[in-house]
Amino acid sequence: MTEAVTYAYAVARDDDGTLETELSGLPGVADAPVRLVRAGQDDDVVVAVSPVPAQDFREEALRAHLEDMDWLETVARAHHRVIEALAVRATVLPLRLATVYLDEERVRLMLKDSREAFSTQLSEMTGLVEWGVKIYVEDPPAAEGPAAPSAEAGLSPGRAYLSHRSAQRHAREDAYREAEQVSRDVEAAARRHAVARVQHRPQQGELARGPGENVVNDAYLVPQQAADGFCTDVLRTADGAPGVRVEATGPWAPYSFATSLDTEPVKRATP
């Protein structure tokens, strides 16, 4: 039998005791079943967990897996799927990706130690959702080849090409300046609705899947009833800003605002 460790997805409040039934049949990481751990039999603060293969989540193996984008995406999708299923029925505090414990008893002890803090934060997060806001500087039109300088009357093909490239460069510099102003406008617009903000690093490489360069990557905590006004006000900040695009995504469980736990390293055999 493959040795297993315990993967923890999120802390949630199970107000009516039906949350585990709602999770029945939902595949978690490694297609494992999802269950709830409680500090006490009647406790309404729970942690959603699954058994996962220890060989994939011990410290050294996990470090290698986190460099494998296909593996990471598969785990992230399963992690997100469980959290979103919880969020439909309950207030949720997502735990960071690949939070693992040696066994469910370790999870129960962690929950017992942190139960009051979790309960307070769950109360504070009730009715709030996360919205992501990204600002992009879009790529200028591709330079035409030197054989098509018709727009540059009177110039040789080479000079027309250089002139066109110079215009592109200036357009991009203008777009960066516009993006700085849009960023200030987004922050001001969001502040009218959001109760908190977290600034993430702009996405690059394989994480930046949209066109253009991501220059702002923020998360806002927004009351559910304010979501429509938040999106409307944020998205209109890019009106009349050439070369700049604003995207708002959500609503999500509050990934960026939940407590981040230090996990027990999984690198030894379960006692």
C-alpha positions as CSV (number, residue, x, y, z in Angstrom):
1,M,0.0,0.0,0.0
2,T,1.3,3.4,-0.9
3,E,2.2,5.5,2.1
4,A,0.0,8.6,2.4
5,V,0.3,12.0,4.0
6,T,-2.5,14.5,4.5
7,Y,-3.1,17.4,2.1
8,A,-5.0,20.4,3.7
9,Y,-7.1,22.7,1.4
10,A,-8.8,25.2,3.6
11,V,-10.4,26.1,6.9
12,A,-14.1,26.6,6.8
13,R,-17.2,27.0,9.0
14,D,-19.6,24.1,8.8
15,D,-22.6,25.9,10.3
16,D,-25.3,23.2,9.8
17,G,-23.1,20.1,9.7
18,T,-23.9,19.3,6.1
19,L,-20.6,20.5,4.4
20,E,-19.0,17.0,4.2
21,T,-22.1,15.6,2.4
22,E,-21.8,18.4,-0.2
23,L,-18.2,17.4,-0.8
24,S,-19.1,13.7,-1.3
25,G,-17.8,12.4,-4.6
26,L,-15.6,15.5,-5.3
27,P,-12.1,14.5,-6.3
28,G,-9.3,16.3,-4.6
29,V,-5.5,16.3,-5.3
30,A,-4.5,12.9,-6.8
31,D,-8.2,12.2,-7.3
32,A,-8.4,11.5,-3.5
33,P,-11.7,11.8,-1.6
34,V,-12.2,15.0,0.4
35,R,-13.2,14.8,4.1
36,L,-13.4,17.2,7.0
37,V,-11.2,17.3,10.2
38,R,-12.6,18.8,13.4
39,A,-10.9,19.7,16.7
40,G,-13.9,18.2,18.5
41,Q,-16.9,16.1,17.4
42,D,-19.4,19.0,17.4
43,D,-17.0,21.8,16.4
44,D,-18.2,23.9,13.4
45,V,-14.6,25.0,12.4
46,V,-13.2,22.4,10.1
47,V,-10.3,21.7,7.8
48,A,-10.9,20.0,4.4
49,V,-8.2,17.3,3.7
50,S,-7.3,14.4,1.4
51,P,-4.8,11.6,1.6
52,V,-2.1,12.0,-1.0
53,P,1.0,9.9,-1.9
54,A,3.8,10.7,0.4
55,Q,6.4,10.1,-2.3
56,D,5.1,13.2,-4.2
57,F,4.8,15.5,-1.2
58,R,7.9,14.9,0.9
59,E,10.2,17.9,1.0
60,E,12.7,17.0,-1.7
61,A,10.1,15.5,-4.1
62,L,7.8,18.5,-3.7
63,R,10.6,20.9,-4.4
64,A,11.2,19.1,-7.7
65,H,7.5,18.9,-8.5
66,L,7.1,22.7,-8.1
67,E,9.4,23.2,-11.1
68,D,7.1,21.0,-13.2
69,M,4.4,23.3,-14.6
70,D,2.2,20.4,-15.8
71,W,2.2,18.8,-12.3
72,L,1.8,22.1,-10.6
73,E,-1.2,23.0,-12.8
74,T,-2.9,19.7,-12.1
75,V,-2.5,20.1,-8.3
76,A,-3.6,23.8,-8.5
77,R,-6.7,22.9,-10.4
78,A,-7.7,20.3,-7.8
79,H,-6.8,22.6,-4.9
80,H,-9.0,25.4,-6.4
81,R,-11.8,22.9,-7.2
82,V,-12.2,21.9,-3.6
83,I,-12.0,25.4,-2.2
84,E,-14.6,26.7,-4.7
85,A,-16.9,23.9,-3.7
86,L,-16.5,24.8,-0.1
87,A,-17.0,28.5,-0.8
88,V,-20.5,27.9,-2.4
89,R,-21.8,26.8,1.0
90,A,-19.5,28.3,3.6
91,T,-17.0,31.0,4.5
92,V,-13.6,29.7,3.6
93,L,-10.0,30.5,4.5
94,P,-7.9,28.9,1.7
95,L,-4.6,27.4,2.7
96,R,-1.6,27.8,0.4
97,L,-1.0,25.3,-2.3
98,A,0.7,22.0,-1.2
99,T,0.0,22.4,2.5
100,V,0.7,19.0,3.9
101,Y,0.8,17.2,7.3
102,L,2.1,13.8,8.3
103,D,-1.5,12.7,9.2
104,E,-4.9,13.8,10.1
105,E,-4.0,13.9,13.8
106,R,-1.4,16.6,13.1
107,V,-4.1,18.6,11.3
108,R,-6.5,18.1,14.3
109,L,-3.8,19.4,16.7
110,M,-3.1,22.4,14.5
111,L,-6.8,23.2,14.3
112,K,-7.2,22.8,18.1
113,D,-4.2,25.2,18.7
114,S,-5.5,27.8,16.2
115,R,-9.2,27.3,16.5
116,E,-10.0,30.7,18.1
117,A,-7.9,32.6,15.6
118,F,-9.6,30.8,12.7
119,S,-13.0,31.4,14.2
120,T,-12.3,35.2,14.4
121,Q,-11.0,35.4,10.9
122,L,-13.9,33.4,9.5
123,S,-16.3,35.9,11.1
124,E,-14.3,38.8,9.6
125,M,-14.4,37.2,6.1
126,T,-18.1,36.5,6.1
127,G,-19.7,38.2,3.1
128,L,-16.4,39.1,1.5
129,V,-14.9,37.9,-1.8
130,E,-11.6,38.4,-3.6
131,W,-11.4,40.1,-6.9
132,G,-8.1,40.2,-8.9
133,V,-7.2,43.3,-10.9
134,K,-4.5,43.2,-13.6
135,I,-3.2,46.0,-15.7
136,Y,-1.4,45.3,-19.0
137,V,0.7,47.4,-21.3
138,E,-0.3,46.0,-24.7
139,D,2.3,45.2,-27.4
140,P,2.5,47.9,-30.2
141,P,1.7,46.7,-33.8
142,A,4.5,44.7,-35.3
143,A,7.0,46.6,-37.4
144,E,6.5,46.3,-41.1
145,G,9.4,44.9,-43.1
146,P,11.7,47.3,-45.0
147,A,10.0,46.4,-48.3
148,A,6.8,48.2,-47.3
149,P,7.6,51.8,-46.4
150,S,4.7,53.3,-48.3
151,A,3.6,55.3,-45.2
152,E,7.0,57.0,-45.0
153,A,6.9,59.0,-48.3
154,G,10.3,60.3,-49.4
155,L,12.3,57.9,-47.2
156,S,14.4,55.0,-48.3
157,P,13.1,51.5,-47.2
158,G,15.8,51.4,-44.4
159,R,15.0,54.8,-43.0
160,A,11.3,54.2,-43.2
161,Y,11.8,51.0,-41.2
162,L,13.8,52.8,-38.5
163,S,11.3,55.6,-38.4
164,H,8.5,53.1,-37.9
165,R,10.4,51.3,-35.1
166,S,11.1,54.6,-33.4
167,A,7.4,55.5,-33.5
168,Q,6.6,52.1,-31.9
169,R,9.1,52.7,-29.1
170,H,7.6,56.1,-28.3
171,A,4.1,54.6,-28.4
172,R,5.2,52.0,-25.8
173,E,6.8,54.6,-23.6
174,D,3.5,56.6,-23.7
175,A,1.6,53.4,-22.8
176,Y,3.8,52.9,-19.7
177,R,3.0,56.4,-18.6
178,E,-0.7,55.9,-19.2
179,A,-0.5,52.6,-17.2
180,E,1.0,54.5,-14.2
181,Q,-2.0,56.9,-14.3
182,V,-4.5,54.1,-14.8
183,S,-2.9,52.3,-11.8
184,R,-3.5,55.3,-9.6
185,D,-7.1,55.6,-10.9
186,V,-7.7,51.9,-10.3
187,E,-6.6,52.2,-6.7
188,A,-8.8,55.2,-6.1
189,A,-11.8,53.5,-7.7
190,A,-11.3,50.3,-5.8
191,R,-10.9,52.0,-2.5
192,R,-14.6,53.2,-2.8
193,H,-15.7,49.6,-2.6
194,A,-12.9,47.3,-1.2
195,V,-12.0,46.8,2.4
196,A,-8.4,45.5,1.8
197,R,-5.8,45.2,-0.9
198,V,-2.8,43.0,-1.6
199,Q,-0.2,43.7,-4.2
200,H,1.3,40.7,-6.0
201,R,4.2,40.5,-8.3
202,P,3.3,41.1,-11.9
203,Q,3.0,37.8,-13.8
204,Q,5.7,36.8,-16.2
205,G,6.7,33.9,-18.4
206,E,4.3,31.0,-18.5
207,L,2.1,32.6,-15.8
208,A,1.4,35.6,-18.0
209,R,-0.9,34.1,-20.5
210,G,-2.7,37.2,-21.7
211,P,-1.4,39.5,-24.4
212,G,0.9,42.4,-23.4
213,E,3.0,42.9,-20.4
214,N,1.4,42.6,-16.9
215,V,2.5,45.6,-14.9
216,V,0.0,45.5,-12.0
217,N,-1.3,42.3,-10.3
218,D,-3.4,43.2,-7.3
219,A,-6.1,41.5,-5.2
220,Y,-9.0,43.3,-3.4
221,L,-11.3,42.1,-0.7
222,V,-14.8,43.3,-1.6
223,P,-18.2,42.9,0.0
224,Q,-20.4,40.7,-2.2
225,Q,-23.1,43.4,-2.5
226,A,-20.4,45.9,-3.8
227,A,-19.0,43.6,-6.5
228,D,-20.9,45.1,-9.5
229,G,-19.9,48.7,-8.6
230,F,-16.4,47.6,-8.0
231,C,-16.0,46.0,-11.4
232,T,-17.7,48.8,-13.2
233,D,-15.6,51.5,-11.6
234,V,-12.3,49.6,-12.0
235,L,-12.8,48.6,-15.6
236,R,-13.7,52.1,-16.8
237,T,-10.4,53.5,-15.6
238,A,-8.7,52.4,-18.8
239,D,-11.2,54.2,-21.0
240,G,-9.2,56.6,-23.3
241,A,-5.9,55.1,-22.3
242,P,-4.3,53.8,-25.5
243,G,-2.1,50.7,-25.1
244,V,-3.4,49.9,-21.6
245,R,-5.8,47.1,-20.7
246,V,-7.5,46.5,-17.3
247,E,-8.9,43.0,-16.3
248,A,-11.0,42.2,-13.3
249,T,-11.5,38.5,-12.4
250,G,-13.6,36.9,-9.6
251,P,-15.3,36.5,-7.4
252,W,-12.9,34.1,-5.6
253,A,-12.5,32.8,-2.1
254,P,-10.1,35.1,-0.3
255,Y,-6.9,33.4,-1.3
256,S,-4.8,36.5,-0.8
257,F,-6.2,37.4,2.6
258,A,-6.4,34.2,4.5
259,T,-3.9,33.2,7.2
260,S,-0.8,31.5,5.8
261,L,0.2,28.5,8.0
262,D,3.7,27.1,8.4
263,T,3.4,23.5,7.6
264,E,5.1,20.6,9.2
265,P,7.8,19.3,6.8
266,V,6.9,15.9,5.4
267,K,10.3,14.3,5.2
268,R,10.2,11.4,7.7
269,A,8.1,8.3,8.1
270,T,4.8,8.6,10.0
271,P,5.3,7.4,13.6
